[in-house]
Amino acid sequence: MVMKAEVRLTHCERLPSGVGTEAGLMADSLVIEVGTGSSLTLGSNGLFIYDAIRTWNVPFYNILWAELVQEYLIINYALLSNKDMTPVTLRYPVDSERQQVEQWVAKLLSCSYMDSQRMKRAKVLVNPHSGQGKAKRLYSKHVEPLLRAARCSFDRVETKYAGEGFTISEALDIDAFDMVVVCSGDGLAHEVFNGLGNRPDARKAFSKVAVAHIPCGSGNGLSHNLNKTGNVSKATLAVIKGIRKPLDLISITQGDKRRLSFLSQATGMGAESDLATEQLRWMGDVRFKIGFLTRILAQKVYPADIAVKIAIDSKSSIMDHYEKEASKCALEDAQMNSQCLHGGGPTETDWSYDGLPPLKYGTIRDKIPEDWTVIPCDNLGILYCGNLAYIGADAKFFPSALHNDGLMDLVLINGNIHRRSSLKMFGALKNETFFDLPTVEYRKILAYRWAPRNQRSGYISVDGESIPFEPYQAEIHKGLGTVIMKNCQIAGATSSI
């Protein structure tokens, strides 16, 4: 879209006819007049565009980039069209007042990004087989055009085999990239976190390189937590405008093996419903529901012994903790500063180790600590533990989970409860009453140990990935990782998409 007009920068001393402060305009808004009866105005909520044909507003959240290129003012923004965000370009010839126009552009970008980093440098990993084989097409159609329009630099790699995300992240030049963008499901994100964690400089790598997620797989829990959406184009915009945040990571030990979890661990019905339905992956999210329903109707149980380091035991105390921490996070977001641009972990002077942090509670091979609580589970149906609220679309299993409170949320549910009560949980996940159900045991914990009883085989899921069916121990590390999270402080972030 090309607009040809003279450009003149003024201060708006009088609001345009028929437009009031309710539209987000202020008496001192910056205005570029572009010919007779046309102008571009910076309001409090976005860019207002007036011409002879129509008047429209572009929220600051949707502004991707603006710059002077030779004699043209270029403005790129994301337009919502048919439920997807599409990059659009406005071009205005600039014949004079170049310095003033540059000041206007600087103000526009400042309002549009706030403390979010501009022109992020991304290592982009695309799994062409994820999302029923649609990831490559989704990337080309939605992701790359938006990244280019926002002037992000990126190096794209299509993964060719399982585990390549681990290899790439382990060898990544952490000085060359600000983030690793995963265009796949949660499985590739799991590989990236573990690849960074396997480096000798893991602590530094986690602090310097953030992980971002574009939901191109069948399990997209990370995107729902970070980007507040399962839509590819809207998630891309959230990453472009996103801010760096610390993320708690969880160490899982089995024998001599140590791996990291960023989302959840599951045994029993939850793990089996996921991992035992791999042949139904073509069905997308529906396969999880089918898996749950068949096992609920069978009232299947998975006996186990569980030992837990409990932090908060009662649901009322858990919600008190959540409200307090959530309020603190909201205040921190409102007072964002430049530290947000330079990593989620502590500064280098705080580092007492180079790799992964030492295990406070030992491994699965060690004796259970005396201050842990042993929970016999003869009729266990579901064990779910996580540190983020959503494990997938419409599956808010951990409503009190926070990304950086240093605690895991543990859910235990008996497998022999009445079928009607079990089916009720499906609706409770959607209307967010799951936490309040009396059949749901809910605790905030620091660590736990699980050991199967009278089970020769079965399933354990870590971030949706299968691990050996044998005892394991988990403990959380506060703020170990860094992620790109939607910046809801930018005007229009909660309304424009």
N, C-alpha and C positions, 0 to 999 in steps of 0.2 A: 504494500500500500504506500503510494508516494504522494505526499502533500507538498505543493509548491507554493511558497509564500515568503514574504519578507519576515524577518525575525527581529523583535524588539523586546527587551527585558524591562519590566516595570514591577512595581509593587502594587498589589491590588488594594486600592483605597476604597473601592466601592464594589460590592458583590455583584456578579452578573444578574441580570433581570430574572426574577422568578426563582433564584437559588439562594437558600439561606444557610445558616450555620448548621442546620440539621443534616445537610448534605456533606458536612465535613470541611467546609470552607471557612477560612478565617480572614479577618480584615487585613492582615499583613501577609496573606498568602503570596508566594512568588508566582508571577505570571509571565509567560512568553506570548506576546501577541504575534500571530502569524497571518498577517493580511487583514483585510476588512472583515470585521465581525467574527474572526476566528482566533482562538487562543488555547494555550496549554497552561493549566493552573495546578500548582501543588497545594492540595488541601491537607487537612489533618489525617484523612483516611486513604488518600490516593491521588492519582493523576486525573484531573478533570479536563476533558477535551471538548471544545466548543467549535463548531463550524456552521456553515450556512444550512446544512442538511439536518444535523442532529447533535445531541449532546450526550456524552457518555462518560463513565468513570471506570478507570482501571485501578483496582486496589493495589496498594504498595506491594503486597505479598505477591502479586502476579507480575510485577515488573522484573524482567530477567536481566536487562542490561540497557545502558544508555551511554552514548559517546559521540564525540565530534570526529567525523572521518572526512578529511579534506573540507569541502564546503557543505557537508551534510550533517545534520543532527539525526542520529539513528537511535530509535527506541524499540527494543524488543520486549514483548510481553506475552504471557500465557493466556490464551483465550479459551474459556470453557465452551466446548462444542460437542454435542452428543455424548455427554458424560466424561469426555476426555479433554485434557489440556493440550492445546495446539499453539506453537509459537507463531506470533504475528509480528511483522516489522512495520514501523512508521518511519518515514524519511521526510525531513524538512530541509530545504536549502538554507544555508546560513551565509548572508552576504556581509554582515557587519556585527559589531558588538560581541565578538567571539569570546573575549575574556568573561563577559557577563554571562554568556550562555554556558560557558564551562563551569562557572559557579552554580548555575541552575542545575546542571547535570550532576554535579557533586552532591547537591542537596537532595536531588531525586534518588540517587543511589544510596545515600545515607539513610533516608527514610525507608527505602525498599529492602535494605539488608540489616539495618541496625548493627548489632554486634556479631551477626553471622559473617563468616568468612566469604569473601567474594572470590570468583575465579578459582575455585577449588581444583587441586590437582588429584586426579583419580586413577587408580588402577582398577579397571572394570573387568570383572569376571562374569562371563555369560555361559551358563550351562545349556547347550542347545537341546538337550533331551528333557529338561524339566518342563513342568506345566503342560503335559501332554504333547511335548515337542514344539511348543509355541514360543518359547523364550527368545529365540533368535529373531523371530518376526516382531515380537513385542518390543525388543530392544531397538531394532531398526526403525520401527514406526513411531515409537513414543519416547524412548529414552535418549537416544543420540541427538535428535533434533533439538530437544530442550537443553541438553548439556552444551551444545554448540551455540545456541542462542544466548545462553548465560555466560559465554566465554570461558567455560570450564575447559581445562586441558585434561586429556585422558588417554590412557593406553589400554586398549581392549584386547582381551584374550578369551577365546572360546575354549572351554575345558574339553578335554578329549577322553578322560578316564576318571574314575572315582578316586579321590585322594589328591587330584592335581591342585586343588585349592590349597591344601595343606603345604604341598611342595612350593608353590608360588609364594605363599605368605612367609614361609620359613626363610626363603632366599630374597625377600623383597628389599629393595633399596629404600629404607625408611626415611631418608632425606629427600627423596625424589617425589614422594606422594603424601598428600594430606589424608587420604582415605582410600579404603578398598571398598568398591561398590559391588555388591553381590547381586547379580541378576539371575535369580534362581529361587529355590525354596530354602527352608531353614537348614537343609543338609549341607549346602555349600558354605553357608555362614559358619556352621559348626567346624568345617575344615579350616576356614580362615582363622578363627579364634585359636584353634589348636596349633596351626602352623606358626602363628605369632608367638604362642606360648612355648613352642619347642625351640625357640632361638636362645642362644646364650645371653642375649641382651633383651630378653622377653619384656622385662619391666619398662625399659626405654621404648621398645617397639609399641607396646600397648598404649603408652602415653603419647607418642608422636603420631601414630596412625590410627584413625578412627575407622570403624566398620559401619557401612551403610547398607541398607537392604532395599532392593526393588522387587516387589512380589511377583515373580515369574514361575513359581512352583505350585505344587498341590498343597504344601504346608507353608504358610506365610505368616507365622506368628510374630516374627521379629518386626515385620513391616507394620502390622496392626498396633504394636506397642510403640514403635518409634515414629511412624509417619501418620498414624491414626487412619489408615486406609489400606485397602487391598487392591486399589486401582493403580495400574502401572504408571500412568502419566502423572497422577496426583502425587504418588510416592516420589517420583523423580523431582517434581517441583519442591516437595518437602525436603529432599536431600540438598538440592541447590540452595535453598533458603535455610537449611538446617544449621543447628548450632551443636558444638561438641559438648557431650555430657559423659560423666563417668558412669560405668556400668559394673555392678557386682558380677563376679564370675565365680563358678563353683568348681572345686577340684573333686574328681571322682577317682578313687583308687580301687583297683582290683589286682591282687597279687602285687607284682612289681610295676604294674602299669598305672600311669597317672594321665588322665585326660581332663579337659575343661568342658564345662557346660555353661551356656549363656541363657538358656530358656527354661528347660524343664527336664525332670527325670520321671519315669513312670514304670511301674510294674503292675502285674495283674491285668485286669480288664482293659485299662487304658492303653498299655503297651501292646497287648494282643490285638486290640481293635485297630491299631495302626499298622504294626509290623506284619501281622498275619493276613492283611488284606492288600499286600503289595500287588497281587495280580489284578486288583481292581483300581489301580492308580489312574487308569483312563477315566474313571468316574469323578475325579477331583475330590472335593471335600465330602461328597456324599458317601464315599467309602468308609469314612470314620463313623458316620452315623449308623450305617448298616452293621459295621463291626460291633458297635456298642449294643445295638438292639438285639442282635442274635445272642450275645452273651448275657445280657440282662434277663432275657426270657428263659435262659438256661439256668439262671441263678448260680453261676459258676463261682467258686471260691479259690483263693490262692494262699494257703497257709504260709506264714512267715514270722520271723522274730525281728523286731525293730527296736533299736536303741536310739534315743534322741537327746541332744543337748537343747533343752527348751529355753527359749527367751521369754515368750509371752504365751500363756496357756488359755486364757478366757477370751471369748469372742468380743466382749465389750471392751476389754483392755486392748485387744488388737485394733479395734476401730478407733479407739482413743489415740493410739500410737500412729495409726494411718493419718488421721485428720491433722495431728500435730506436725508430722513430717511433711505431709502434702502442703500445708500452709507455709511451712518453712521453704519448701522448694518453690512455691509460687512467689514468695517474697524475693528469693534469690534470682528468679527469672526476671522479675520486674526491675532488679538492680544489676542487671548483667554488666560485666566489665570485660576488659581485654583478656583476662585470664581464660575466658571461654574460647578464645581463638587459639590457644596454645596447649591443648591437651587436657585430658580428664583426670590424670593421675597426679601424684605429688611432684614437686620440683625435684631436680636432680640431687639437691642437698639433702632431701628426705630419704633417698634410697639407701637401704642397708643391704641390698642384694642386687644381683644383676638379672638372674633368671626369674623363675616363678617364686612366689613367697613361700617360706617354710610352712609345713603343715602343723598347725597348732595342736591338733588332736590326734596326730599320728596317722597310720594307715589301717586298712582292714586287717592287717596282720597283728596289730597291737591289741592289748587288752582294752576292753571297754572302760572308759574313764568312770570313776566312782560317782561323779555328779551327773551322770546321764540317767535318763529314765528308760527302763526296759518296758516295751509294750508288746505283750504276746498277741498275735493276730491269727487266731485259729480260722476265722471266716473272712479273711481279707478279700475284698472285691477289687478295690482300686487304691493304689498308692500313687499320688501325684505330688511332686514337689517342684516349686519354681520360684523365680525371682522377678518375673514380669507378669502382668495381669492376664494377657491373652495368650493362649496357646494356638489359636487359630481364629478364623472369622467366626463370630457369634459364639465363641468359647472362652468366656471370661472366667477361667477356673480360679484365679487368684485375685479377687477384687481389692484386697488390701495390700497387694504387692507393690513395692516401690523399687525403682531401678538402682538406688544407691543408699539404702538404709542399713546394709550389712546383715540382712536377715533373709532367710528363705521362708516361704509359705508352704506348709505341709498339710495335705488333705488325705485323710483316711476314710474309706467308706466300706462297710460290710457288704459282702456279696450275697448274703442270704436275706436281705431286707425284702419287703413285699414288692412285687413287680410294679405295682402302681406307684409306689414311692420312688422306685428307680426311674420309671418313665417321667415322673414329675421333674426330675433333675434336668431333662432336656429343656423344658420350658423355662426353668429357673435360670439357666445359663443365659438365655436370651433377654429375659426381663430383669436380670441382675438381682435375683433373690436367692441365688445358689448358696451364698454365704450363710444365710439365715436358716437354712433347712436343718432340722434336728438330726437328720441322718448323716450330716456332713461334720466330721471331726476336723477342726481347723486349729493349727498352731503356728506361731512364729518361732523359728528355730535357727540355731547357729551351725549345727552339724547333725548327721544321723548315720546309722548303719542298718543295712537290710540284709537278711539272710533267708533264703527260701527253706521251707520245711515240708518234707514229704512230696517234693516236686523234682522229678528227674530232668525235666526240660521245661522251657518256657521262654518268655520274652522280657527283655529290659530295654527301654527306650531312653536315650539321652539326646535331647534336642531333635527327637524324631528318628535318630539313628540307632541301629541295633548294636548292642555290646554283648559279650559272653554272658550266659545265664549262670552267674555265680555271685557270691556275696560281694557287696561293695560298700564303701564308705564315702560320704560327701561332706565337705565343709566349704563355707563361703568366704570370699575375699572381697572386702568392701572396696568398691571403686577401682578394681584392678584394670578393667577394660575401658575403652573409649568408643562411643558410638555417635553417629549423627542423628539428632532428634529434631523433630519439627519445632520451629521457632514460633510459638503462638503469640509472641509479643509484637510481631510485625502486623501492622494494620491490615485487616482483611484475611488474616490467616484462618480464622474460625468461620468466616462467612463466605469467602470468595469461591471456595470449592466444596 
